[in-house]
Amino acid sequence: MNNKTSLNAIDHAVTQARNAYLSFKRWNVRQRAALMHQVADEIEALGPELITTARAETHLPEARLTGEKARTVFQWRSYADALALVLDARIDTADSMRTPPKPDLRKTSQGLGVVAVFGASNFPFAFSTAGGDTASAIAAGCAVIAKTHPGHPETSAIMAAAITEGIRKAGGPEGLFAAVASEGPEGGQYLVVHPAVKAVAFTGSFSGGKALSDLAAKRPEPIPVFAEMGSVNPVFLLPGMLENAAADVAKQYAASLTLGVGQFCTNPGLLFAPDHPSLPAFLEALRAEISGIPAAPMLHGGIAVAYHRNKTAILAHEDVSVLAEVVEQLPDSHGNPVVATTTARAFAANPGLSHEVFGPFGLVITYKHAEELLSIIQQLDGQLTATLLAKPEELEAAQALVDVLTEKCGRLLLNGFPTGVEVCYAMQHGGPFPATTDSRFTSVGPDAIKRFLRPVSYQNWPDELLPDELKNANPLGVWRTVNGILNNAAVSV
């Protein structure tokens, strides 16, 4: 794969992808699942070169990358196994005795078409070329054009080759997947406005995701952009937990905040703590924890520059004080852990304090009482996650807070920290704008496939011409809702 793909080459790839989609959409869920397992096999079989290349390009440690590779393989396999359920096949049989007669109606889902996937910088495997967006789009029966991230081009090339080989071995149509590269915005913009592209998936900055979303909305045929654009993932510490577990909370918060040099979309950048007699002990414990965590290289120079710029901007506020900062002679490429403090009053008066700082930076906001806390969190934007740290006996009294937080986030945690994102059916990795462009969907878990599907109903259609999942005999053995009842039995007519 070249460092830059020409617009003519991108156009050719999209045209091939469109033709591949028209063929692939006729594959049933068993066939698509087999293809996805073959791709998973190819990724799983990749040798040390993948990890070595990714380490050199991203500075991520071997253990982290090894785990991320396993997660990526699991995503392809679990999404393949979930296909039949995600289709949500429904059958309402005819009733000729009803007045007027009821027709036979059967509904399934099919892929949108060609999907443009924009790879992320911070997860070179799981959210990039071979990541969950690509896996869920192909699961949906779509073709994929993956715009690789310039921060790890060689890693992307290795993954792209594995996907292409897996599709070839499974007998998939040529062009079903292609990877393109572009250092500047032109290639990505060209993909978004290409008339054959029917959806976009993006993980990255707010400015990047919003620009793509706006561009897609201005097309003659607007298309959905499923953009995950970041979050400060607020943590709310209630008095009971502060009084009884200050040291443990400080330790866990510091670990979550600095995990992966703070380069997670679920990094808990804000912590709201009550002005309580136990607060000084908590702050001292947090200061000690942060001070013992060394600086480390960030993913690439651009992220490091942005981290230091955004961190400095917040620390410049007169009402913000540094609680703990790792101070050492650092290369510009490194991110040093920093935690600062401010008051709820200052936070409410300075909207910039709620902006994301992508890296190991945390801001502790102290509040005087529950009413003040409820007042200031109204100004928070939509978030991927919010976390409540509370004793069980505090939860009932905190219901008003919980009600507000469910309006603000996609995942609400109790007595945990958000930097782990489980790949499962019940995971919601998405949230109200500006965390994502569409809070109705998740980018993690089998439900991520639903982003790239649309429902199609067949009325009074001959059984032999129906999609396999809608046929009377149910040859695929899938679960279907038949006349309002979920089962996997054949339909008697």
PADRENVO-322151 format. One record per residue (C-alpha): residue number from 0; residue in one letter; x, y, z. Coordinates in Angstrom, 3 decimals. Example, Ala and Ser with C-alpha at 12.3 -4.5 7.8 and 13.67 -1.06 7.14 Angstrom:
R  num  residuo         x         y         z
R    0        a    12.300    -4.500     7.800
R    1        s    13.670    -1.060     7.140
This chain:
R  num  residuo         x         y         z
R    0        m     0.000     0.000     0.000
R    1        n     1.451     3.380    -1.023
R    2        n     1.748     6.285     1.379
R    3        k    -0.928     8.073    -0.598
R    4        t    -3.702     6.666    -2.772
R    5        s    -4.701     8.849    -5.728
R    6        l    -8.290     9.993    -6.085
R    7        n    -8.552     7.944    -9.288
R    8        a    -7.425     4.854    -7.395
R    9        i    -9.931     5.574    -4.631
R   10        d   -12.689     5.932    -7.223
R   11        h   -11.690     2.576    -8.755
R   12        a   -11.724     0.925    -5.311
R   13        v   -15.186     2.301    -4.540
R   14        t   -16.523     1.139    -7.911
R   15        q   -15.143    -2.351    -7.277
R   16        a   -16.621    -2.281    -3.785
R   17        r   -20.046    -1.386    -5.128
R   18        n   -19.953    -4.356    -7.526
R   19        a   -18.716    -6.629    -4.745
R   20        y   -21.543    -5.499    -2.472
R   21        l   -24.170    -6.350    -5.099
R   22        s   -22.795    -9.880    -5.153
R   23        f   -22.167   -10.200    -1.411
R   24        k   -25.669    -9.049    -0.432
R   25        r   -26.981   -12.376    -1.782
R   26        w   -24.848   -14.371     0.676
R   27        n   -26.848   -15.736     3.593
R   28        v   -25.757   -15.298     7.201
R   29        r   -24.010   -18.667     7.389
R   30        q   -21.907   -17.838     4.353
R   31        r   -21.030   -14.389     5.673
R   32        a   -20.164   -15.831     9.074
R   33        a   -17.828   -18.366     7.476
R   34        l   -16.039   -15.559     5.619
R   35        m   -15.628   -13.585     8.825
R   36        h   -14.187   -16.578    10.663
R   37        q   -11.731   -17.023     7.798
R   38        v   -10.628   -13.393     8.173
R   39        a   -10.273   -13.972    11.926
R   40        d    -8.073   -16.990    11.179
R   41        e    -5.811   -14.876     8.986
R   42        i    -5.433   -12.155    11.617
R   43        e    -4.846   -14.720    14.346
R   44        a    -2.109   -16.359    12.259
R   45        l    -0.144   -13.129    11.812
R   46        g     3.321   -13.542    13.291
R   47        p     5.618   -11.319    15.370
R   48        e     5.984    -8.837    12.500
R   49        l     2.561    -7.369    13.294
R   50        i     3.388    -6.624    16.924
R   51        t     6.906    -5.410    16.126
R   52        t     5.632    -3.062    13.433
R   53        a     2.828    -1.701    15.597
R   54        r     5.211    -1.089    18.500
R   55        a     7.549     0.893    16.275
R   56        e     4.722     3.002    14.861
R   57        t     2.635     3.640    18.001
R   58        h     5.004     3.211    21.006
R   59        l     2.412     0.910    22.564
R   60        p     3.850    -1.945    24.679
R   61        e     3.904    -5.540    23.476
R   62        a     1.462    -6.792    26.126
R   63        r    -1.119    -4.164    25.195
R   64        l    -0.805    -4.931    21.475
R   65        t    -0.969    -8.691    22.033
R   66        g    -4.192    -8.254    23.978
R   67        e    -5.593    -5.911    21.358
R   68        k    -4.867    -8.417    18.598
R   69        a    -6.823   -11.075    20.518
R   70        r    -9.671    -8.616    20.998
R   71        t    -9.731    -7.899    17.268
R   72        v    -9.940   -11.604    16.425
R   73        f   -12.719   -12.000    18.986
R   74        q   -14.681    -9.132    17.426
R   75        w   -14.670   -10.798    14.015
R   76        r   -15.723   -14.143    15.490
R   77        s   -18.379   -12.843    17.879
R   78        y   -19.965   -10.592    15.248
R   79        a   -20.044   -13.527    12.843
R   80        d   -21.792   -15.684    15.427
R   81        a   -24.321   -12.923    16.203
R   82        l   -25.425   -12.313    12.635
R   83        a   -28.648   -14.300    12.653
R   84        l   -29.921   -12.596    15.793
R   85        v   -28.993    -9.089    14.650
R   86        l   -30.980    -9.528    11.430
R   87        d   -34.148    -9.505    13.565
R   88        a   -36.187   -11.557    11.082
R   89        r   -39.948   -11.145    11.478
R   90        i   -42.829   -13.009     9.882
R   91        d   -46.520   -12.147    10.018
R   92        t   -48.440   -14.777     8.072
R   93        a   -51.463   -14.073     5.916
R   94        d   -55.045   -14.296     7.133
R   95        s   -57.471   -14.511     4.222
R   96        m   -60.466   -14.732     6.572
R   97        r   -59.872   -11.288     8.022
R   98        t   -61.737    -8.284     6.620
R   99        p   -59.926    -6.840     4.804
R  100        p   -57.634    -9.852     4.192
R  101        k   -54.262    -9.645     5.905
R  102        p   -51.284   -10.075     3.556
R  103        d   -48.236   -12.209     4.244
R  104        l   -45.450    -9.880     5.449
R  105        r   -41.863   -10.831     6.198
R  106        k   -39.063    -8.495     7.223
R  107        t   -35.314    -8.863     7.399
R  108        s   -32.323    -6.534     7.170
R  109        q   -29.760    -5.981     4.465
R  110        g   -26.540    -4.013     4.238
R  111        l   -26.539    -0.360     3.254
R  112        g   -23.885    -0.725     0.553
R  113        v   -20.309     0.547     0.545
R  114        v   -19.069     1.782     3.947
R  115        a   -16.089     4.110     4.387
R  116        v   -14.213     3.304     7.600
R  117        f   -11.758     5.791     9.088
R  118        g    -9.138     4.118    11.270
R  119        a    -8.301     5.422    14.744
R  120        s    -4.845     6.327    16.024
R  121        n    -5.069     4.908    19.540
R  122        f    -6.137     1.337    18.704
R  123        p    -4.135     0.222    15.656
R  124        f    -5.910    -3.154    15.567
R  125        a    -9.299    -3.021    17.312
R  126        f   -10.521     0.368    16.030
R  127        s    -8.567     0.666    12.824
R  128        t    -8.221    -1.146     9.491
R  129        a    -9.350    -4.529    10.841
R  130        g   -11.317    -3.114    13.755
R  131        g   -14.910    -3.336    14.861
R  132        d   -16.229    -0.915    12.240
R  133        t   -14.833    -2.998     9.387
R  134        a   -15.961    -6.264    10.992
R  135        s   -19.499    -5.047    11.706
R  136        a   -19.918    -3.541     8.224
R  137        i   -18.878    -6.780     6.516
R  138        a   -21.110    -8.708     8.928
R  139        a   -23.983    -6.528     7.739
R  140        g   -23.282    -7.566     4.149
R  141        c   -21.566    -4.326     3.172
R  142        a   -18.338    -3.687     1.289
R  143        v   -15.672    -1.643     3.062
R  144        i   -13.180     1.001     1.986
R  145        a   -10.859     1.564     4.951
R  146        k    -8.986     4.844     5.090
R  147        t    -5.901     3.919     7.074
R  148        h    -4.563     6.157     9.817
R  149        p    -1.267     7.885     8.919
R  150        g     0.049     7.145    12.404
R  151        h     0.494     3.435    11.653
R  152        p     0.609     2.845     7.872
R  153        e     2.680    -0.354     7.880
R  154        t     0.537    -1.920    10.598
R  155        s    -2.525    -1.083     8.532
R  156        a    -0.980    -2.657     5.440
R  157        i    -0.365    -5.931     7.311
R  158        m    -3.935    -6.023     8.576
R  159        a    -5.354    -5.103     5.164
R  160        a    -3.470    -7.970     3.559
R  161        a    -4.860   -10.417     6.144
R  162        i    -8.440    -9.279     5.498
R  163        t    -8.001    -9.509     1.731
R  164        e    -6.521   -13.005     2.017
R  165        g    -9.326   -14.155     4.296
R  166        i   -11.947   -12.913     1.838
R  167        r   -10.121   -14.634    -1.044
R  168        k    -9.940   -17.960     0.786
R  169        a   -13.635   -17.756     1.638
R  170        g   -14.539   -17.143    -2.003
R  171        g   -15.688   -13.588    -1.381
R  172        p   -16.079   -11.169    -4.283
R  173        e   -13.027    -9.186    -5.336
R  174        g   -13.118    -5.646    -4.022
R  175        l   -15.238    -6.436    -0.972
R  176        f   -12.519    -4.794     1.115
R  177        a    -9.872    -2.270     0.148
R  178        a    -7.521    -0.034     2.117
R  179        v    -6.579     3.448     0.918
R  180        a    -4.132     5.957     2.351
R  181        s    -4.119     9.749     2.391
R  182        e    -1.934    12.071     4.450
R  183        g    -4.241    15.068     4.003
R  184        p    -8.014    15.429     4.150
R  185        e    -8.644    15.141     0.411
R  186        g    -8.880    11.357     0.239
R  187        g   -11.260    11.135     3.186
R  188        q   -13.454    13.914     1.889
R  189        y   -13.584    12.273    -1.520
R  190        l   -14.792     9.052     0.068
R  191        v   -17.543    10.770     2.036
R  192        v   -19.007    12.541    -0.999
R  193        h   -18.619     9.599    -3.417
R  194        p   -22.139     8.674    -4.578
R  195        a   -21.478     4.932    -4.176
R  196        v   -20.572     5.286    -0.485
R  197        k   -23.656     4.812     1.688
R  198        a   -22.316     5.170     5.257
R  199        v   -19.247     6.326     7.173
R  200        a   -17.689     5.072    10.413
R  201        f   -15.153     7.255    12.210
R  202        t   -13.260     7.204    15.503
R  203        g   -11.195    10.265    16.376
R  204        s   -11.364    13.942    17.201
R  205        f   -14.471    16.091    17.440
R  206        s   -13.260    18.385    14.670
R  207        g   -12.603    15.468    12.312
R  208        g   -15.861    13.653    12.998
R  209        k   -17.982    16.812    12.841
R  210        a   -16.401    17.831     9.531
R  211        l   -17.206    14.451     7.979
R  212        s   -20.733    14.497     9.381
R  213        d   -21.386    17.975     7.982
R  214        l   -19.975    16.968     4.601
R  215        a   -22.173    13.867     4.438
R  216        a   -25.269    15.896     5.361
R  217        k   -24.692    18.259     2.422
R  218        r   -24.623    15.503    -0.200
R  219        p   -27.506    15.348    -2.702
R  220        e   -28.214    12.021    -0.994
R  221        p   -27.260    12.506     2.687
R  222        i   -25.735     9.444     4.322
R  223        p   -25.263     8.466     7.982
R  224        v   -21.927     9.142     9.663
R  225        f   -21.366     7.083    12.797
R  226        a   -18.621     9.118    14.444
R  227        e   -17.192     8.563    17.891
R  228        m   -15.553    11.871    18.731
R  229        g   -14.301    11.746    22.282
R  230        s   -15.502    12.298    25.822
R  231        v   -14.300    13.492    29.233
R  232        n   -16.153    10.639    30.985
R  233        p   -16.954    12.353    34.303
R  234        v   -16.627    10.524    37.613
R  235        f   -18.856    11.501    40.553
R  236        l   -17.524    10.717    44.004
R  237        l   -20.181    10.785    46.742
R  238        p   -19.427    11.495    50.428
R  239        g   -19.864     7.940    51.713
R  240        m   -17.323     6.478    49.319
R  241        l   -14.952     9.391    49.933
R  242        e   -15.106     8.841    53.692
R  243        n   -14.693     5.073    53.582
R  244        a   -12.449     4.360    50.589
R  245        a   -10.454     7.507    49.776
R  246        a    -7.121     5.741    49.269
R  247        d    -8.572     2.953    47.126
R  248        v   -10.496     5.409    44.945
R  249        a    -7.376     7.540    44.473
R  250        k    -5.348     4.503    43.424
R  251        q    -7.961     3.237    40.991
R  252        y    -8.635     6.654    39.516
R  253        a    -4.932     7.347    38.934
R  254        a    -4.509     3.956    37.238
R  255        s    -7.481     4.515    34.952
R  256        l    -6.504     8.096    34.140
R  257        t    -2.963     7.181    33.091
R  258        l    -3.649     3.813    31.444
R  259        g    -2.090     3.826    27.986
R  260        v    -0.735     7.352    28.674
R  261        g    -4.351     8.487    28.943
R  262        q    -5.011     7.793    25.262
R  263        f    -8.407     6.121    25.591
R  264        c   -11.728     7.558    24.459
R  265        t   -13.086     6.464    27.857
R  266        n   -10.338     8.175    29.853
R  267        p   -11.945     9.667    33.052
R  268        g   -10.784    13.270    32.640
R  269        l   -13.094    14.872    35.231
R  270        l   -13.700    13.856    38.840
R  271        f   -16.317    15.643    40.963
R  272        a   -15.650    15.334    44.709
R  273        p   -17.566    16.800    47.676
R  274        d   -16.080    19.416    49.993
R  275        h   -15.926    16.934    52.883
R  276        p   -13.595    16.388    55.860
R  277        s   -12.122    13.376    54.041
R  278        l   -11.328    15.361    50.896
R  279        p    -7.769    16.425    51.906
R  280        a    -6.807    12.792    52.540
R  281        f    -8.168    11.777    49.166
R  282        l    -6.312    14.564    47.375
R  283        e    -3.069    13.684    49.142
R  284        a    -3.481    10.015    48.199
R  285        l    -4.178    11.009    44.602
R  286        r    -1.155    13.321    44.566
R  287        a     1.072    10.491    45.764
R  288        e    -0.303     8.051    43.190
R  289        i     0.104    10.427    40.243
R  290        s     3.589    11.484    41.309
R  291        g     4.760     7.882    41.126
R  292        i     3.628     7.260    37.530
R  293        p     6.338     8.031    34.961
R  294        a     5.821     9.903    31.725
R  295        a     5.761     7.789    28.575
R  296        p     5.817     8.284    24.805
R  297        m     2.476     9.105    23.218
R  298        l     1.142     7.566    20.022
R  299        h     2.704    10.133    17.724
R  300        g     4.046    13.666    17.729
R  301        g     0.767    15.336    16.791
R  302        i    -1.052    13.845    19.771
R  303        a     1.774    14.847    22.128
R  304        v     1.734    18.447    20.862
R  305        a    -2.055    18.642    21.282
R  306        y    -1.841    17.161    24.779
R  307        h     0.661    19.712    26.020
R  308        r    -1.212    22.582    24.359
R  309        n    -4.621    21.651    25.788
R  310        k    -3.223    20.824    29.222
R  311        t    -1.427    24.178    29.366
R  312        a    -4.598    26.039    28.361
R  313        i    -6.554    24.606    31.292
R  314        l    -3.740    25.141    33.787
R  315        a    -3.583    28.792    32.721
R  316        h    -6.961    29.488    34.359
R  317        e    -6.473    31.452    37.583
R  318        d    -8.951    29.215    39.410
R  319        v    -7.107    26.004    38.515
R  320        s    -4.286    24.664    40.698
R  321        v    -1.890    21.815    40.025
R  322        l    -2.320    19.012    42.538
R  323        a     0.275    16.627    41.096
R  324        e     2.532    16.753    38.082
R  325        v     5.270    14.432    36.947
R  326        v     8.104    16.873    36.303
R  327        e    11.189    15.535    34.603
R  328        q    13.298    16.257    31.543
R  329        l    11.044    14.898    28.826
R  330        p    11.208    14.525    25.063
R  331        d     8.435    16.425    23.311
R  332        s     6.890    13.083    22.325
R  333        h     6.138    12.104    25.946
R  334        g     3.023    12.740    28.006
R  335        n     3.477    13.470    31.703
R  336        p     0.638    12.701    34.154
R  337        v    -0.995    15.803    35.641
R  338        v    -3.960    16.281    37.989
R  339        a    -5.315    19.732    38.795
R  340        t    -8.120    21.014    41.018
R  341        t   -10.780    23.689    40.774
R  342        t   -14.133    24.530    42.338
R  343        a   -17.610    23.883    41.055
R  344        r   -18.202    27.629    40.865
R  345        a   -15.129    28.175    38.683
R  346        f   -16.010    25.160    36.554
R  347        a   -19.486    26.529    35.899
R  348        a   -18.080    29.935    34.933
R  349        n   -15.451    28.575    32.508
R  350        p   -16.892    26.183    29.876
R  351        g   -13.411    25.501    28.548
R  352        l   -12.606    23.537    31.696
R  353        s   -14.936    20.775    30.524
R  354        h   -13.087    20.244    27.231
R  355        e   -11.323    16.953    26.615
R  356        v    -7.567    16.796    27.085
R  357        f    -6.532    13.625    25.272
R  358        g    -3.820    12.218    27.492
R  359        p    -3.031    11.575    31.190
R  360        f    -4.661    14.754    32.514
R  361        g    -7.370    14.900    35.171
R  362        l    -9.294    17.760    36.722
R  363        v   -10.836    17.384    40.193
R  364        i   -13.837    19.675    40.747
R  365        t   -14.915    20.148    44.355
R  366        y   -18.583    20.842    45.093
R  367        k   -20.276    21.981    48.296
R  368        h   -23.571    20.055    48.188
R  369        a   -25.740    17.879    45.955
R  370        e   -27.738    20.812    44.610
R  371        e   -24.572    22.534    43.387
R  372        l   -23.428    19.307    41.735
R  373        l   -26.755    18.885    39.930
R  374        s   -26.579    22.471    38.761
R  375        i   -23.126    22.299    37.219
R  376        i   -23.470    18.931    35.498
R  377        q   -26.325    20.374    33.455
R  378        q   -23.645    22.164    31.414
R  379        l   -21.796    18.944    30.576
R  380        d   -21.974    17.781    26.971
R  381        g   -22.932    14.250    25.952
R  382        q   -20.472    11.587    27.107
R  383        l   -19.564     8.026    26.269
R  384        t   -19.563     7.167    29.977
R  385        a   -20.292     8.554    33.413
R  386        t   -19.243     6.901    36.668
R  387        l   -20.854     7.026    40.106
R  388        l   -18.709     6.117    43.135
R  389        a   -21.078     5.599    46.034
R  390        k   -21.963     3.386    48.983
R  391        p   -25.107     1.278    48.462
R  392        e   -27.032     3.300    51.050
R  393        e   -26.359     6.504    49.081
R  394        l   -27.919     5.352    45.846
R  395        e   -31.565     6.025    46.644
R  396        a   -30.824     9.622    47.624
R  397        a   -28.730    10.013    44.456
R  398        q   -31.614     9.176    42.112
R  399        a   -31.860    12.755    40.846
R  400        l   -28.186    12.603    39.885
R  401        v   -28.671     9.245    38.179
R  402        d   -31.621    10.622    36.200
R  403        v   -29.492    13.490    34.883
R  404        l   -26.560    11.228    34.053
R  405        t   -28.657     8.833    31.976
R  406        e   -29.498    11.852    29.814
R  407        k   -25.805    12.645    29.428
R  408        c   -24.106     9.311    28.700
R  409        g   -24.302     5.978    26.916
R  410        r   -22.855     3.842    29.737
R  411        l   -23.358     4.556    33.439
R  412        l   -20.915     2.777    35.771
R  413        l   -21.207     2.146    39.489
R  414        n   -18.022     1.790    41.565
R  415        g   -15.735     1.033    38.663
R  416        f   -13.778     2.935    36.042
R  417        p   -14.606     3.228    32.359
R  418        t   -11.363     2.427    30.556
R  419        g   -12.330    -1.195    29.852
R  420        v   -14.917    -1.680    27.083
R  421        e   -16.290    -5.222    26.988
R  422        v   -17.228    -6.700    23.586
R  423        c   -20.689    -8.125    24.268
R  424        y   -24.374    -7.691    23.461
R  425        a   -25.150    -5.395    26.400
R  426        m   -22.285    -2.954    25.789
R  427        q   -23.230     0.576    24.724
R  428        h   -20.183     2.372    23.386
R  429        g   -21.776     5.570    22.202
R  430        g   -23.467     8.559    23.738
R  431        p   -25.263    11.841    23.123
R  432        f   -23.634    14.458    20.904
R  433        p   -20.800    15.446    20.847
R  434        a   -19.543    12.077    22.126
R  435        t   -21.027    10.560    18.959
R  436        t   -23.112    11.733    16.029
R  437        d   -25.890     9.201    16.704
R  438        s   -26.507     8.057    20.270
R  439        r   -28.929     5.336    19.173
R  440        f   -26.061     3.049    18.177
R  441        t   -22.965     1.437    19.638
R  442        s   -19.597     0.886    17.967
R  443        v   -18.708    -2.074    20.232
R  444        g   -20.585    -5.357    20.571
R  445        p   -22.751    -7.228    18.055
R  446        d   -25.304    -4.408    17.994
R  447        a   -22.641    -2.375    16.143
R  448        i   -23.720    -4.318    13.045
R  449        k   -27.112    -2.553    13.148
R  450        r   -25.482     0.716    12.087
R  451        f   -24.993    -0.641     8.592
R  452        l   -28.320    -2.422     8.106
R  453        r   -31.693    -1.295     6.832
R  454        p   -34.986    -3.235     7.066
R  455        v   -36.727    -4.606     3.976
R  456        s   -40.228    -6.123     3.968
R  457        y   -41.469    -8.725     1.479
R  458        q   -45.242    -8.843     0.952
R  459        n   -46.976   -11.898    -0.532
R  460        w   -43.659   -13.187    -1.907
R  461        p   -43.145   -16.763    -3.169
R  462        d   -41.417   -18.802    -0.498
R  463        e   -38.669   -20.071    -2.799
R  464        l   -37.641   -16.496    -3.678
R  465        l   -37.462   -15.169    -0.124
R  466        p   -34.163   -14.659     1.718
R  467        d   -33.251   -17.866     3.534
R  468        e   -33.965   -16.417     6.985
R  469        l   -37.591   -15.723     5.935
R  470        k   -38.420   -19.014     4.256
R  471        n   -41.080   -21.229     5.828
R  472        a   -38.724   -24.136     6.462
R  473        n   -36.173   -21.868     8.189
R  474        p   -33.226   -23.639     6.500
R  475        l   -30.709   -21.600     8.507
R  476        g   -32.330   -22.479    11.835
R  477        v   -32.304   -18.845    12.944
R  478        w   -34.493   -17.292    15.625
R  479        r   -37.394   -15.295    14.182
R  480        t   -40.416   -13.454    15.524
R  481        v   -43.359   -15.290    13.938
R  482        n   -46.776   -13.755    14.529
R  483        g   -45.369   -12.033    17.599
R  484        i   -43.660   -15.109    19.085
R  485        l   -39.878   -15.608    19.061
R  486        n   -38.877   -19.110    17.956
R  487        n   -36.672   -20.988    15.500
R  488        a   -39.303   -23.410    14.208
R  489        a   -40.539   -23.837    10.654
R  490        v   -43.656   -21.925     9.642
R  491        s   -46.730   -23.944     8.710
R  492        v   -48.944   -22.290     6.105
